[in-house]
Amino acid sequence: MDTPLIEFKNVTKRFNGKTILDKVDMAIYANQVTTIIGKSGTGKSVLLKHIAGLLTPEEGEIFLNGRPLGEMKKNGEWDGYRKNISYMFQGNALFDSMTVFDNVALPLRQTTRLKKKEITEKVMMRIDQTELSEVVGKYPAELSGGMQKRVALARALVTDPDIVLFDEPTTGQDLVRRNVILSMIAHYKKKLGFTAVLISHDIPDVLFISDRIILLWEGKVAFQGNYEDALQLKHPMIDEFLQSLEGFRDELTGLLSKQMFTSRYAMTFGADQEGIAGTAILFSVNFNLLVESLGHQAAVDVVKTLGEHINEYMGAIGGFSTRQRTGQIITILPHISVEDAQQTIGDLAKKLQEKALPSIESVIQARTKIDTCIEIYVSAGITEARISDDIEKILDNARSAQQIIAQYRCAREEFE
């Protein structure tokens, strides 16, 4: 694997004689979303503050692209490192005496020499992207908790940082707003090219955007890697944490959580069986295009509605599903052939075309409050689910077979 962007080696931190980080070794890679999870009080925020340079280790070393941060302090490069990192605080840290515009503009005014016009252009671009244009002149106390989170996000992104640290970005949000904030983080990470490091308790929502997870347990790193690898690891700390997730469902769509889906998949396609055990279907919606044209709130509403329809229809015939990514859903139909699954998809496509997609448009129009001509299309890829295949192979096969099964485009003349 490539050299980590940020690496901790044997990092230890104590407060008042209590060890918070205990010989931590971990790696964060460029252009990924890395999420730090674990119980309260295990040192997650302390770890994040070490990355931001707000704390320094008592033992061990932190590296940037293989170079010790200690050397950067000595060579005068430390200020450059700090300028390339943005921190979104858990409590937002907005200034009550400043408007939304001034809160977002603050980092540019303090750390750059941009002219007033340039600052205004950059601030308004971020405000538009985070759907805050209507409240640009208001103060934090006049905003809902969700809007305050978006102001904090806009401010974190306004300096075009290389690394953005998010300390509990979705705390206190309802399930739809949680997914909106997480989808914004993933979207802007992809669009702007920064590396994101999150602390979050919102399982399983945060797992849909995470490339890599780090499990911090009693001050130590118990696991680092992707979520699917964590499920395979036999370790008492991992087992305890994963067992605590068994009851979680994907609240946004009502689908199974990834943990529950994987467990059911293993039970359905046990090692003592042979041959073809059923069919897998990967559904996708044009999520990123919807975000670009309608914003995150409306795009998440689309995923929510489609997930509910797919869950209701597929569940009635014995299928089980999980959200693979924000705009992707994988369904397993045990003991059903590809031919029969194609007929099922045809019936579902008709229902989506006639009922679900038109109803989604009305939801979007109510949410965006503008007359917007939209195009929504749903793709599906069908593949055999063989006992010998792991879930990743099945996903790859289904993804390569995807075709559009339902499409809706508003009648533009209705809005003219």
TAGICOR-V985257 format. One line per field, one symbol per residue. burial: # if it has 16 or more other C-alpha atoms within 10 Angstrom, else .. A space follows every 50 residues. Layout:
burial=???
//
This chain:
burial=...#####.####......###################...######### ##...##.######....#..#........#.#.######.#.#....## ########..........##.###.##.####..##..##....###### #####################.....###########.#...######## ##.########################..#.......#.........### ############..#..##......#############.##..####### #######.###.###...######.#########.###..##..#..##. .##..###.##.###.......##.############...#..##.###. .#..####........
//
